[in-house]
């Protein structure tokens, strides 16, 4: 039974010991924590302009509206450091670089879709959470 969480307090303060419910309390907590807030409103252009110290020129504004190119995407990916831990999908940057001929078209399509639709694939935004007690017999 070492390295197991046997009980947890739920949001109401109740101690949950049922082995089926304990993981559900964690999933609910982190889902609520990491989910976007409901009613999140995009700021208006006037609100954004209040925080811009130096207004953009018309050329700068136009350059921000130009779609990213396949070459820009590839160059950005290939500029990332080697030797880093794999992402949630289990693949390292070395994999993507060495397999670019196979995976490149899918990566490019995903990035272009992001810029067109404003949404990432849910897999890209996946996070792995590990609960590590900092003290023996943690209970709070």
C-alpha positions as CSV (number, residue, x, y, z in Angstrom):
1,X,0.0,0.0,0.0
2,X,2.9,2.4,-0.3
3,X,2.7,5.2,-2.7
4,X,-1.1,5.2,-2.7
5,X,-3.5,7.9,-1.7
6,X,-6.0,6.2,0.6
7,X,-8.2,9.2,1.4
8,X,-8.7,12.8,0.3
9,X,-10.8,15.8,1.4
10,X,-13.4,16.8,-1.2
11,X,-14.4,20.5,-1.7
12,X,-17.1,20.2,1.0
13,X,-14.4,19.0,3.6
14,X,-15.7,15.4,3.7
15,X,-13.0,12.7,3.9
16,X,-13.4,10.3,0.9
17,X,-11.9,6.8,1.4
18,X,-13.8,4.8,-1.2
19,X,-11.1,3.7,-3.7
20,X,-13.4,4.4,-6.6
21,X,-14.3,7.9,-5.4
22,X,-10.8,9.1,-4.4
23,X,-9.5,9.4,-8.0
24,X,-12.8,11.1,-9.0
25,X,-12.2,13.8,-6.4
26,X,-8.8,14.5,-8.0
27,X,-10.1,14.5,-11.5
28,X,-12.9,16.9,-10.6
29,X,-10.6,19.2,-8.8
30,X,-8.0,19.4,-11.6
31,X,-10.7,19.6,-14.3
32,X,-12.2,22.6,-12.5
33,X,-8.8,24.1,-11.9
34,X,-7.6,23.7,-15.5
35,X,-10.8,24.4,-17.4
36,X,-11.4,27.9,-18.8
37,X,-13.7,30.1,-16.8
38,X,-17.2,30.3,-18.0
39,X,-18.3,33.6,-19.3
40,X,-14.7,34.5,-20.3
41,X,-15.0,37.6,-22.5
42,X,-12.6,38.7,-25.1
43,X,-11.5,42.3,-24.5
44,X,-12.6,45.0,-26.9
45,X,-10.1,46.7,-29.1
46,X,-10.3,49.9,-26.9
47,X,-9.5,47.8,-23.8
48,X,-6.5,46.3,-25.6
49,X,-5.3,49.7,-26.8
50,X,-5.2,51.0,-23.2
51,X,-2.3,48.5,-22.5
52,X,-0.4,49.1,-25.7
53,X,2.5,51.5,-24.9
54,X,3.3,52.3,-28.5
55,X,0.7,51.9,-31.2
56,X,1.5,49.7,-34.2
57,X,2.1,51.1,-37.6
58,X,-0.2,50.1,-40.4
59,X,2.6,47.9,-41.8
60,X,3.0,46.2,-38.5
61,X,-0.7,45.5,-38.2
62,X,-0.7,44.1,-41.8
63,X,2.3,41.8,-41.0
64,X,0.4,40.4,-38.0
65,X,-2.5,39.4,-40.3
66,X,-0.3,37.5,-42.8
67,X,-0.7,33.7,-42.5
68,X,2.3,31.8,-41.2
69,X,4.1,29.9,-43.8
70,X,5.0,26.2,-43.8
71,X,8.7,27.2,-43.7
72,X,8.2,29.5,-40.7
73,X,6.5,26.6,-38.8
74,X,9.2,24.1,-39.8
75,X,12.0,26.5,-38.9
76,X,10.4,27.3,-35.5
77,X,10.1,23.6,-34.7
78,X,13.6,22.8,-35.8
79,X,15.0,25.6,-33.7
80,X,13.8,24.0,-30.5
81,X,16.5,22.6,-28.2
82,X,17.4,18.9,-28.4
83,X,17.5,16.6,-25.4
84,X,14.3,17.8,-23.7
85,X,11.8,15.4,-22.2
86,X,9.1,14.1,-24.5
87,X,5.7,15.8,-24.5
88,X,2.5,14.2,-23.3
89,X,2.3,12.2,-26.6
90,X,5.6,10.5,-25.6
91,X,7.5,11.9,-28.6
92,X,10.6,14.1,-28.3
93,X,11.5,17.0,-30.6
94,X,14.1,14.6,-32.1
95,X,11.3,12.3,-33.2
96,X,9.4,15.2,-35.0
97,X,12.6,16.4,-36.6
98,X,13.8,13.0,-37.8
99,X,10.3,12.0,-39.0
100,X,9.4,15.3,-40.5
101,X,8.7,13.7,-44.0
102,X,6.0,11.6,-42.4
103,X,4.6,13.8,-39.6
104,X,5.4,17.2,-41.0
105,X,2.2,17.6,-43.1
106,X,0.0,16.8,-40.0
107,X,2.0,19.2,-37.8
108,X,1.6,22.0,-40.5
109,X,-2.1,21.4,-40.8
110,X,-2.6,21.5,-37.1
111,X,-0.7,24.8,-36.8
112,X,-2.6,26.3,-39.7
113,X,-5.9,25.2,-38.2
114,X,-5.0,26.9,-35.0
115,X,-4.4,30.2,-36.7
116,X,-7.6,29.9,-38.7
117,X,-9.9,28.6,-36.0
118,X,-8.2,29.9,-32.9
119,X,-8.3,26.4,-31.3
120,X,-5.6,23.9,-30.5
121,X,-6.2,20.2,-30.8
122,X,-7.0,19.1,-27.3
123,X,-4.1,16.6,-27.5
124,X,-1.6,19.5,-27.8
125,X,-2.8,21.1,-24.6
126,X,-2.8,17.9,-22.6
127,X,-1.0,18.0,-19.3
128,X,0.3,15.1,-17.2
129,X,-0.2,15.7,-13.5
130,X,1.7,13.7,-10.9
131,X,0.6,14.0,-7.3
132,X,3.7,13.8,-5.1
133,X,3.4,14.0,-1.3
134,X,6.0,16.3,0.2
135,X,5.9,14.7,3.6
136,X,5.4,11.1,4.8
137,X,1.7,10.3,5.6
138,X,0.4,13.5,4.0
139,X,-3.2,14.1,4.9
140,X,-4.0,17.7,4.0
